[in-house]
Amino acid sequence: MNAEIIAVGSELLTPYRLDTNSLLLTAELNQLGIRVMRKTVVGDNRQELREALEHALSHADVVVCSGGLGPTEDDLTRETVAELLGRKLQRNEEILRGIQERFRKFGRAMPETNVRQAMVPEGADVLDNPRGTAPGLWLETNGRFIVLLPGPPNELKAMFENEVRQRLARHAPKRRLYTRDLRVTGMSESDADHRVASIYKKYAEAEHTILAGPGEIQIHPRVWSDDPAAAERILNDLVKSFELALGENLFSTTGQTIEEVVADELTQHRATIATAESCTGGLIAARLTNIPGSSTYFLGGVVCYSNDLKTAWTRVPPEIIESKGAVSSEVALALADGIRKSTGALLGLSVTGIAGPGGGTAEKPVGLVHIGLADEKGPKERAFRFPGDRERIRTQATNAALDMVRRYFLYAARGKG
């Protein structure tokens, strides 16, 4: 079965709103064995919405629309679908009473405009919406299914789980999507793709997607199959080949983030860590502590932008800052060792650099970042040159710092630490 998703709302065509609903819907449909072939974003325009629906119904078995079910004049999905299918809109008194009761619970009178939400096309099944006033609708026409869902993500998610999933499951094919989520760091997208390209040629049954982000590459091999054992076997073979091709740059085959991998290593080794951050402004500490149970391994961290605080909080000798500069390998080493000693952590992790857009020089350009990592044997340091704007440089620096911790345990396990 093929599906098309239509996101309705003029706000989605501005810089202020993202269509996140289609991501959830794609994942849900894929799990049911329904392949999403096309996604469309259309504004609150009756003719444009009708054209989008006509195109979707010409080739898709399932059409899912999100948005445009509200009470205002620009909420046109319900009316446009009824018009396209040649079905009359009828007022559903049960829906209307439910909307009125919802307003009463909040001590308000229902505006007359909300009556629009009780209008239902002939032959449609109503999908309950306990989280909002806009009910969803399920329609069938010429062997195709149309699902109309509200735009607010919390309403759409609950409605799909409670009302739509089981309906589609009754019609979904036996064929399902099986996938893996591989995460790679320390290499470019083109380099990663070059290493795995020849592997895919051996598996004609598999598809793949490669996604690049700041400091991380994601590879998603996929197999559509009606034989779960065969699909898993193909994916397992693919992953083994990827592990050989990508080596230690492959940090997860299960979709774990780099901070989750680091957290697992710290927990497994009963190790503790503390951070001293300059240009990343606490992003490393935030990512490490975003994981439940982080208090067992994260002792604390400091954000020391000023030179005085580098000295006061992490014991960086002022003469090193004066002679080498705040952005230098020497300061990164001193920061890592200083935060380790002052907190008593097994590991001290530091970052100092120039995130831009200003502050760079010919000798120390924007994007130069020094990362230090210290244990009881002393500190080590690596220098990086990251491209991009301030946000991208800070994200890449954070990923690189976390990856240094991951590799610390990787090398220790191999006897290199």
N, C-alpha and C positions, 0 to 999 in steps of 0.2 A: 504494500500500500504506500502511496505517496501522499504527502501533505504540503499545504502552503499555509503560512502564517501571515496574517494581515494585522499590523499594528495601526490603530486608528487614533488620530489626534494631532492637531496642528502644532501642539507644543513639542511633539517629537521631531519636528522639522526645524527646531530652534536649537541654539547651543545650551539650553537650560534643562533639558530633559533627555534621559537616555532610555532606549527601549530595552529594558532588562527582562521584560516578560518573555520575549522570544527565546532567550537563552534557556529559561526554565522549561518552556513548552517544547523546545527542541530535544532537551534531555529526556523529558517524559515520553515524548512520541517515539524517540529512538528506542527507549527501553521496551516499548510495546511492539517493536518491529516495524514501525512506520517511519519511512525516510522523508525528511524535510527537504524538499527540492527548491523551495523559493521562500524568501521573506520579503514582505513589502511594507513600507511605511507610507501611509496616505493621510493627508490632512482632513479637516472637517469640511469636506466638499462633497455634496451628494453625487455629482456626475463622476468625479474621480474615484470615489469609493465604489460606485456601481461598476465602473470599468475594471477596477481591481478585482472585484468579486466575480465578474464575468470571466475574466482571464483565469482566475484560480479554479473556477468550476469547470473550465474547459479541459483541464488536465489533471487536477488533483482529486484523490479519493476523499480526502479530509481537508476541510478549510476551517482554520481556527482564527477567529477575530478577537482582538483584545481592545477594549476601549469603545467609547461612543455610545454607552448605554445609560448615561446620566440623565438628569431631568431638564437640561437646558436646551435651547433651540439648536445649538451646534452639535448635539449628540444625535447622530443620524444613522447609526448602524442598524438599529431595529427597523426603522422605517425603510431604509434602502434595501435591506434584505427582503422584507415583505413585498415591496414594490417589484423587485427583480424576479421573485418567484411567483408573482401574481396572487398573493395571499392577502386577505384582509387582516387588519389589526383589530383585535377584540380586547376589551377591557376585562382583566382578570380580577374579580372582586377579592379573592383570597390574597393575592399579591398586594392589592391596595390596602386591605385591612392590616397586613403585616407591616407595610411602610408607615401607616398611620400610628400603629402601636409602637414602632421604633421611635418615632418622634415624641410620642407621649412619655416614653421612658426617660427622655432627656428634658422633659418639661417644656416642650415646644409644640407649636401647631404645625402641621404639615403644609408647606406651600403648595398651591394648586399645580405648580409646574411638575411636581413629583408624580402626578397622575400619569404622566407619559411613561414612567417606568413600569406601570401596570398593564401596558398595552402589549399584547402577545400575538404574533402571526398565527393564523390558522394552522393547526397541525403540529405546532411546536410543543416540545416538552419543556417545562420550566425547571431550571436548576436553582436550587435554594442557595441563598447568599446570607449566611448568619452574621457576616461581618460588615454588611453594607446594605444600602437600599436598592441597588440594581441587581435584579435576578439575572441569571444567565439563561441561555436558550439553546436547545438542541433541536435541529431540524434535519430531515432527510428529504432528498430530492433526486430522482433518477439514479438511485443507488449510491449517491454521494452523501457525505455527512457535513453539516455546517454547525460549528460550535461558536456561540457568541458569549464572550466572557468580559467581565468588567475590567477596567484599566488598572485600578490600584493593585499593586503586586500582592499584598497580603490577602486581598479578597480573591484574586485570580488563583493563587496557589492553593488556598483551601478548597475552592470550588472544583479545581481540576482533580485534586486528591479525593474529594468526597463524592463528586457527582459525575465527572467525565471519564476518569481512568477506567472504571469498571465497564462503562458503556462501550468505550473503544476496544477494550480487551475482548469483548464478545465477538468483535468483527476483525480483530487484528490477525495477521498471518502468523503461522508457526515460526517463520523466519525472524530471527532477532539479531540485534547488533551486539557484538562482543568487542571490547576495547581495552586498551592499556593507556596509562598516563605516565610517560617517562619525563624526567626533569634532568637537564644538563646545564652545567655552568663551566666557565673558564674557556669558552670557545665561541666563535661567531656562528650565526645561523648557516651561512654558506659552508663553513668547515664541517659542522655537524651533518648537514645534508649530504655533503660529499662522502663522508665516512659511511653513511647508511644507505646511500642510493643503490648500490649494487646488491644489497641484501633484499630490498623490495622486489627486484627483478626475479628473484627465486620464488616469490610467493605471489602468484597472479591473483589469488583469492583475496589478498589484503589491500586495503587502502591506507593512506596515511596523511596526516596533517602535521606540519611543522610550524610552530609559532615562536616568534622572537619577542623578547621583552628585555628591559634593562638588566643585564647581568644574568639572564636565564633563558634557556631554550626549552620549549615543550614539544615533545613528539608524541603523537597519538596514532598508533596503528589500530586499524579497525577491520573487523571481519563480519560480514552479514552471512548468517548461516542458519539452517534449520537443524543442525547437528551440533549441540553444545560441546560435546567431547572433541569433535574435530576442530571447532573454532578455537577452543582453549589450547589444543595441541599446536595449532599454527601460531597463535600468539605467544605461547611459551617458547617455541623455537625462535621466533623473531626476537624476543627479549634477550635470549641467550646470545644471539648473534650481535645484538646492539651492545650488550655488555662488553663483548670482546672488541668491537669497533670503537666504542667511545671511552673505554677504560675508566679511570678514576674521575673523569669529568661527568659521568653519569652518577648522580647522587640519589636518585629515587626511581623505582619502577612502579610505584603505587600511588603517585600523585602527591606525595608528601612535599611540603615546602622545605626550603633550606633550613629555616629555623626549627621546624619539627624534627628534621634529621639531627641537627645539632643538639636539640633538647634530649632526644633519645640517647645520643652518645654520652652526654653529660650525666644523664640519669644512670645509664648502664655502668659507667665507670665511677659512679658516686663522686663526680668531680664538681667543683664550683668555679664560677667565673664572675668577674667584675669588669666594668667597661669605663673607659675615659674617652669621651668623644668631643671633637671640635666641629669639623665641618658637617658631620651628619646630625648634629643637634639632638641626640638622644634616640635616633631611629633604631639603632641596634638594640638598645635596652628595651624599647617599645616592642620590637618584634620578639625578643626573647621572653618577655613577660606577658605576651599575648596568649601564651600557652598555659592552660590550667596546670597547676602544680609547679610552676616555675620557681617558687620560693625555695624549693629543695636544692636548686643549683645556681640560681642567680642571687648573688649577695648584694649587689647594688651597682650604681654607676654615677658618673659625674659628667656634666656638660661644661667644659672649661674652654670658652672662647678666648677669654682674656689671658694674656701672658702671666699676669699676677696670680690668677687662679690655677693655672697650670702648675705653678710653683707651690702655692698654698695647699692645693688639694691632692696633688700627685707627686710632689717633691721633685719636679723637674728643675735642675739647677738653672738659675737665671743666666749664668754665663753661657750655657749651651744655646738658650733661646737667642741671646744677643749675638753670638758668633755664627750660629747656623741658621737662625730664623725659625719661626714657629712651625712652618711647613718644611720639615726635614726628616730624614731617616733618624737622626740623633734624638729629636724630640719625640718621635713615634716610639722609639725604643724606651726612652725614659718614662713616657706616659704609661706604657704597658707595664713596665716593671714597677713603677710607682703605685699604680692602682692595685696591683697584685699584693704588694707588701702592705699597703695601708689597710686593705680589707681582709687579708688573710686568705684570699681565694687561691685555688690551684692555678688558675689562668687569669692573666690580665690582658685585656684586648683594647687596643687604642686605634684611633683614626684622627689624622690631621691632614688638611688639604685645602685646595682652593676650588670651591664649588661655583664661583662666579655669580653674576656675569662679569663683575669687575674684580680687581685685585691681582690679576695675573701679570707676569713679566716674561721676558724672553727666556730667562733661566728657569722660572717657575710659572708655567702657563696655567690658565684655567683648565681644570680637569686633573691636575696633578694631585695625587692622594698617596699618603704614606700610611700603611697599616702595620701595627706592631702586635706581637703576641708573645707573652712571657709566661714561663713556668719556673720551677725552682732551679732549673739549669741556666736561666738567663733569658733575655728577650731576643726575638728575631723580628725582622722587618722586611716588607716588600713595598716597592713603589709601583704605582699604576698611573696610566694616562687614560682617563675616561672621556669619551665624546659626549656632546649633548648639552642641554640646558641645565640649570641649577638642580631641578628636581631629578632629572635623569642621572646626573653625576652622583648625587647623594644616594639614590637607590642602588646604583651600581657599586658604590663604595660599601654600602651596607651589605649587599650580597657577597662581595669579595671578602669582607671581614668575617662573615659567618662561615664562608667556605674555607677560610684559613683554619678556623676551629675544627671544622669537619675533617679536613685533611690532617690536622694534628693527630687526631685519634686514628685515622686511617693509616698513617705512617707508623704510629706507635704499635698498631696491631701487626704491622709487617716487619717490625723490628728496626724501623728507620728513625724512630723518634729519639 
